[in-house]
Amino acid sequence: MDVQQFDFELPEHLIAQHPLADRTASRLLVLHKETGSILHQRFTNLIDHLVPGDVLVLNDSRVLPARLIGEKEGTGAKIEVLLLKSLGDDRWETLVKPGKRVKPGTVIVFGGGLLRCVCEESTDMGGRIVRFSYEGIFYEILERLGTMPLPPYIHEQLEDQERYQTVYARERGSAAAPTAGLHFTKEYLEQIAAKGVHIATITLHVGLGTFRPVSADRVEEHVMHAEYYEISQETADVVNAAKEEGRRVIAVGTTSCRTLETVGSAHGGRLAATSGWTDIFIYPGYHFSIIDGMLTNFHLPKSTLVMLVSALAGKENILNAYKSAVEQEYRFFSFGDAMLII
């Protein structure tokens, strides 16, 4: 399958550069996957498309303020370090910039010495393994010195770092936000629950690999980076009961979808309380074992995320919906509007 089949024209001015003041003020494109029909609504209309007994699955991962600016010891040269994945014992997989200045043995100092790291080794695609040293609690220091690692297509500064967190973010570990959940407020989730919709959570720590461009010419040749996930017994029970009773399971975001499908496909269409690493790559031809619908944002052309939603709703339906969204000037990507696929 040619990657070019998932390309589409996107005017640059439609890429949202900042979040809306009101989380629920976004627009909502509703796509019916069986017919391809489209509705243009507001995000607050989401509740109208949910029925008692539905299960809405949220990713409760919390984004780390993972972008650190430091100085190379000895020269004072400015170095940016982006934390990707904890390897334990204060060792992290990172991206550094400029990479040519950071070789094994290089020491980088942050916050006047509050935090230091030494580069231990180089990895594929310009990464580095570093080991941190500090006094106190690492995550508290990170909250003081780090900033949110916003995607490269966002050029404006974020005034309130919490706007790149979901209101239910709890488990620290993501390098990027599970952005489909940014539209919810606690009050709106309470309204949805009051309607009889079950709210369940999983954890998937989003890595930057999810957003790397597809470099292969053919979809089947692309390799996903692994991301860590956890599913609780409580969530497994709620979802399994829904599947047994024929009720819908709706994933909030591609990260929730990938977690549910990773575990469901390994357990015969059921969930189990488990954790691990997933590199599942969902593209057209995939048979979904758990989810029936998805709430998601609008994604980059030729990305693995466009391929995932195309697997759920059909490539032609998705490309038609995206064409309509462009014509209607929806806001795209992380801080943009939402799409409901049911």
C-alpha positions, -999 to 999 in steps of 0.1 A, spaced: 0 0 0 15 33 -11 20 59 16 10 86 -9 -25 73 -8 -28 90 27 -17 124 15 -40 155 14 -37 192 10 -36 212 42 -33 250 42 -7 261 68 -31 286 84 -54 258 96 -27 244 119 -38 255 154 -11 274 172 -27 278 205 -55 262 226 -89 278 229 -97 295 261 -126 271 267 -116 235 263 -151 225 251 -154 253 225 -139 232 197 -158 221 167 -167 185 161 -169 166 128 -190 135 132 -182 108 107 -205 77 104 -181 50 93 -207 27 76 -222 54 54 -195 80 52 -220 107 61 -207 138 79 -221 162 104 -205 196 114 -212 203 150 -197 216 183 -177 195 207 -205 199 233 -227 179 209 -206 148 217 -229 138 245 -258 137 220 -241 108 201 -234 88 233 -260 64 248 -263 49 283 -241 18 284 -214 32 261 -178 30 275 -156 60 269 -119 51 274 -94 78 283 -56 78 284 -46 93 318 -9 97 309 6 130 320 31 149 298 65 155 314 79 190 310 106 171 291 124 199 272 155 210 291 179 238 280 214 234 295 250 243 289 279 220 279 303 219 307 336 235 298 324 255 269 290 269 279 275 260 246 237 259 246 223 223 245 186 212 243 178 178 258 144 162 252 135 133 275 119 104 256 119 74 279 131 65 314 154 35 314 157 34 352 186 43 375 184 79 364 192 69 328 170 83 300 167 79 262 168 115 248 171 136 217 197 163 219 203 194 198 228 202 183 238 165 184 273 172 171 282 189 204 271 159 225 294 128 224 298 101 250 313 116 280 299 151 274 284 167 306 255 191 304 245 214 333 209 227 339 197 254 362 231 265 374 239 230 386 206 219 400 206 191 375 234 175 355 237 147 330 264 128 312 260 113 278 267 76 280 261 65 244 246 74 210 215 57 197 197 54 163 182 85 147 203 110 166 193 99 201 215 98 232 214 78 264 222 101 293 224 96 331 212 124 354 226 134 388 209 158 413 200 163 449 163 159 458 134 145 438 140 143 400 104 151 389 102 181 412 134 195 397 120 187 362 89 207 369 111 237 378 135 235 349 116 218 321 91 231 296 64 213 275 78 196 244 53 211 220 52 196 185 74 212 159 45 226 139 35 248 169 55 280 168 38 300 196 47 298 232 23 282 256 12 305 283 -3 279 306 15 246 306 -16 228 319 -34 234 286 -11 207 272 -24 183 298 -58 166 299 -79 174 330 -76 138 340 -38 134 334 -24 114 363 4 90 354 37 109 345 56 96 315 45 111 281 67 131 257 36 144 240 0 149 250 -28 124 241 -45 154 225 -80 140 218 -86 144 255 -77 181 256 -113 190 247 -128 177 280 -134 196 312 -142 178 345 -177 192 344 -184 179 309 -171 144 318 -195 145 348 -224 153 324 -214 124 302 -212 100 332 -246 113 345 -261 101 312 -251 66 320 -219 64 300 -191 45 317 -157 63 319 -127 40 320 -90 48 318 -59 32 304 -23 45 304 -1 48 274 30 70 276 31 88 243 66 87 227 77 109 198 79 78 176 41 81 172 46 114 153 77 105 133 72 109 96 67 76 76 100 74 57 91 42 39 74 43 5 51 15 14 29 14 45 38 -22 53 75 -13 56 71 13 83 82 3 119 66 19 149 85 28 180 74 10 212 54 28 239 46 16 275 10 9 285 -10 -3 315 -45 -15 318 -61 -20 352 -84 -49 363 -112 -23 367 -110 -11 331 -106 -47 318 -138 -56 336 -158 -26 324 -148 -31 288 -152 -69 288 -187 -65 302 -196 -41 274 -183 -64 247 -203 -93 262 -234 -73 262 -230 -57 228 -224 -22 241 -201 2 223 -165 9 233 -153 43 222 -116 52 224 -106 88 232 -76 92 210 -54 69 189 -33 61 220 -63 46 238 -72 28 206 -37 13 202 -36 2 239 -70 -15 238 -63 -32 204 -28 -44 216 -43 -62 245 -76 -72 229 -59 -88 199 -36 -108 222 -65 -121 244 -91 -131 218 -111 -99 218 -110 -94 256 -90 -72 279 -68 -84 308 -51 -64 335 -16 -61 321 12 -38 312 40 -38 286 53 -22 255 34 -19 222 46 -12 187 12 -20 171 7 -4 137 -29 -1 126 -36 6 90 -64 -4 65 -70 -41 65 -67 -43 103 -96 -61 121 -106 -43 153 -112 -65 183 -122 -40 209 -132 -5 198 -164 4 180 -157 42 176 -132 68 184 -129 105 193 -97 120 177 -82 151 164 -72 158 128 -38 144 119 -8 151 97 -9 140 60 7 106 54 10 99 91 5 66 109 -24 83 127 -43 90 94 -37 54 85 -51 43 119 -84 62 115 -86 51 79 -85 15 92 -115 23 114 -136 44 90 -123 35 55 -96 55 36 -121 72 13 -144 82 41 -115 97 60 -101 116 31 -135 129 22 -140 140 59 -106 157 59 -114 175 26 -147 187 41 -128 198 73 -104 219 52 -132 235 33 -150 243 65 -117 256 80 -115 233 110 -84 238 132 -59 209 128 -35 189 149 -28 191 187 -47 222 196 -72 218 169 -108 205 165 -121 170 170 -136 142 150 -160 115 162 -160 83 143 -190 61 151 
